[in-house]
Amino acid sequence: MFTGIIEAMCPVVELRRGATWRLTIDLGRLAEGVRLGDSIAVNGVCLTVAALSGARAAFDAIGETISRTNLATIAKGQRVNIERSLRVGDRLGGHFVAGHVDAVGTIRAKDRRPAETVLRVAIGPGLTRFMAIKGSVAVDGVSLTLVEVARDTFAVALIPYTLAETTLGVKGPGDTVNVEVDILARYVARQLGGDGISADTLREHGFS
């Protein structure tokens, strides 16, 4: 389990493609305390540490993972968002992120404003039913607050710190991002019949 608070951007130092891909990432200061078998989120994808050599950690990604995330677009030398798994007693600064990507979205627009940058992402219409304005979503592993939700797009506001400290600062229109909806929204939708959450549905179940 993760929180969507990125600890660092780390470079991919080796990349081996095949039936199973192997990504080797230089974790730098984050390597302290990391052990074989640990879970680490790489651009929001939960991967297992398969090998360690100093500060370098190697991760294996099977075809299913590659086909359902944007890891296929990663190149050697590229920096990726890294977050180590949540430990009991850690602060929960973002929201619960499982590291199980729901869809790969495409950045449609990046609107830079004086105090913020609004990122608009296109995804399939089936996922936006789990989203609500002021709710949470993970984009490339970054916990963000939704400011717009439409049938097949959503928008989030990025503060300067997020732009500087995550890969979202260098991504632009046409680039892909891993999207994970709030797992709590999925559970609520399932309890309410699996049709998503609407104002009418909430009223029917006693919410005003």
C-alpha positions in Angstrom: 0.0 0.0 0.0 1.2 3.5 -0.8 0.0 7.1 -0.2 0.8 8.8 -3.5 3.4 11.1 -2.0 6.4 10.7 -4.3 9.7 10.4 -2.4 12.0 11.1 -5.3 12.5 10.9 -9.1 15.1 8.2 -9.8 16.8 7.3 -13.1 16.4 4.0 -15.0 20.0 2.8 -15.4 19.3 -0.5 -17.1 16.4 -1.8 -19.2 16.1 -5.3 -20.5 13.1 -6.1 -22.7 11.7 -9.6 -23.3 8.9 -11.9 -22.2 9.6 -10.4 -18.7 11.1 -6.9 -18.6 13.8 -6.0 -16.1 14.1 -2.4 -15.0 17.1 -1.4 -12.8 16.7 1.9 -11.0 19.2 3.9 -9.0 17.3 4.6 -5.8 20.0 6.8 -4.4 19.2 7.8 -0.7 15.9 5.7 -0.9 17.9 2.5 -1.1 18.6 2.6 2.6 16.6 -0.1 4.3 15.2 -1.6 1.1 15.3 -5.4 1.0 14.7 -8.1 -1.5 10.9 -8.7 -1.9 10.0 -5.1 -0.9 7.2 -3.4 -2.8 8.0 -0.1 -4.5 5.8 2.0 -6.7 7.4 3.0 -10.0 5.3 5.6 -11.7 2.4 4.3 -9.6 3.0 0.6 -10.5 3.6 -1.7 -7.6 6.7 -3.7 -8.4 8.8 -6.1 -6.3 12.5 -5.7 -5.7 14.0 -8.7 -7.4 17.7 -7.9 -7.0 19.9 -5.3 -5.2 23.3 -4.0 -5.8 24.3 -1.0 -3.7 21.7 1.7 -4.4 20.5 -0.1 -7.5 17.3 -2.1 -7.4 16.1 -4.4 -10.2 12.4 -5.0 -10.8 10.7 -7.6 -13.1 7.6 -6.7 -15.0 5.6 -9.4 -16.8 3.8 -8.8 -20.1 0.4 -8.1 -18.4 2.0 -5.3 -16.4 3.7 -3.8 -19.5 0.5 -3.9 -21.6 -1.7 -2.3 -18.9 0.6 0.5 -17.8 2.9 3.1 -19.4 6.1 1.3 -18.4 6.4 0.3 -22.1 7.3 3.9 -22.8 10.2 4.1 -20.3 13.7 4.5 -21.7 17.1 4.1 -20.2 18.2 7.3 -18.5 14.6 8.4 -17.9 13.6 9.4 -14.4 10.6 7.8 -12.8 8.4 8.6 -9.7 9.4 6.4 -6.7 7.6 5.7 -3.5 8.4 3.0 -1.0 5.5 1.1 0.5 3.7 2.5 3.6 4.8 1.3 7.0 2.6 1.1 10.1 2.9 4.4 11.9 3.8 6.4 8.8 1.9 9.6 8.0 -0.8 9.2 5.3 -0.2 12.5 3.5 -2.1 11.6 0.3 -4.7 8.8 0.0 -4.6 5.0 -0.1 -2.9 3.9 -3.4 -2.7 0.2 -4.2 -0.2 0.5 -7.1 -2.7 -1.4 -9.3 -3.2 0.7 -12.4 -6.7 0.9 -13.7 -6.0 2.5 -17.1 -3.4 4.4 -19.1 -4.6 7.9 -19.8 -3.4 10.5 -22.3 -2.7 14.1 -21.3 -5.0 16.2 -23.4 -4.0 19.6 -22.1 -1.6 21.3 -19.7 -2.9 24.8 -18.8 -0.3 26.8 -16.9 -1.8 29.5 -14.6 -0.1 31.9 -12.2 -0.6 29.8 -9.1 -1.2 26.3 -10.5 -1.2 24.1 -13.6 -4.3 22.3 -14.6 -3.7 18.9 -16.2 -6.5 17.4 -18.2 -6.4 13.7 -18.9 -8.4 11.5 -21.3 -9.4 8.0 -20.2 -12.2 5.6 -20.9 -15.7 6.6 -19.7 -16.0 3.6 -17.4 -13.6 4.9 -14.8 -14.9 8.5 -14.4 -17.9 7.1 -12.5 -15.5 6.4 -9.7 -14.4 10.0 -9.6 -15.9 13.1 -8.0 -14.7 16.7 -7.8 -12.5 17.2 -4.7 -12.0 13.4 -4.6 -8.6 11.7 -5.1 -6.9 10.1 -8.0 -3.4 8.8 -8.5 -1.6 9.9 -11.7 1.7 8.2 -12.4 1.6 7.4 -8.7 1.0 11.0 -7.5 -1.9 11.6 -5.2 -3.9 14.5 -6.7 -7.3 16.2 -6.1 -9.8 16.2 -8.9 -11.0 19.6 -10.0 -13.1 18.5 -13.0 -14.8 15.3 -14.0 -16.4 14.6 -17.4 -17.6 11.5 -19.3 -14.2 10.5 -20.6 -11.8 13.1 -19.1 -10.8 14.5 -15.7 -8.6 17.4 -14.6 -6.3 17.9 -11.6 -4.5 21.0 -10.3 -0.7 20.8 -9.9 1.1 23.1 -7.5 4.7 24.3 -8.3 6.1 21.7 -5.8 4.5 18.8 -7.6 5.7 20.1 -11.0 9.3 20.3 -9.6 9.4 17.1 -7.7 7.6 14.6 -9.9 7.7 13.6 -13.6 4.4 15.4 -14.2 6.5 18.6 -14.5 8.1 17.4 -17.7 5.1 15.6 -19.3 2.8 17.4 -21.7 0.0 16.8 -24.2 0.2 13.5 -25.9 2.2 11.8 -23.1 0.6 8.9 -21.3 0.1 8.5 -17.5 -0.9 5.7 -15.3 -4.3 6.3 -13.6 -5.6 4.6 -10.5 -9.0 5.6 -9.1 -9.6 5.8 -5.3 -10.0 2.3 -4.1 -12.5 3.5 -1.5 -14.7 4.8 -4.3 -14.6 1.3 -5.8 -15.8 -0.3 -2.6 -18.6 2.2 -2.1 -19.7 1.7 -5.7 -19.8 -2.0 -5.2 -21.9 -1.7 -2.0 -24.3 0.5 -3.9 -24.7 -1.9 -6.7 -21.7 -1.3 -8.9 -23.3 1.5 -11.0 -21.1 4.3 -9.7 -22.0 7.1 -7.3 -24.4 9.9 -8.2 -26.2 12.5 -6.1 -29.5 10.6 -6.6 -27.9 7.3 -5.4 -26.5 9.0 -2.3 -29.9 10.5 -1.5 -31.6 7.1 -1.9 -29.2 5.7 0.8 -29.8 8.4 3.4 -27.2 11.0 2.4 -28.5 14.6 2.1 
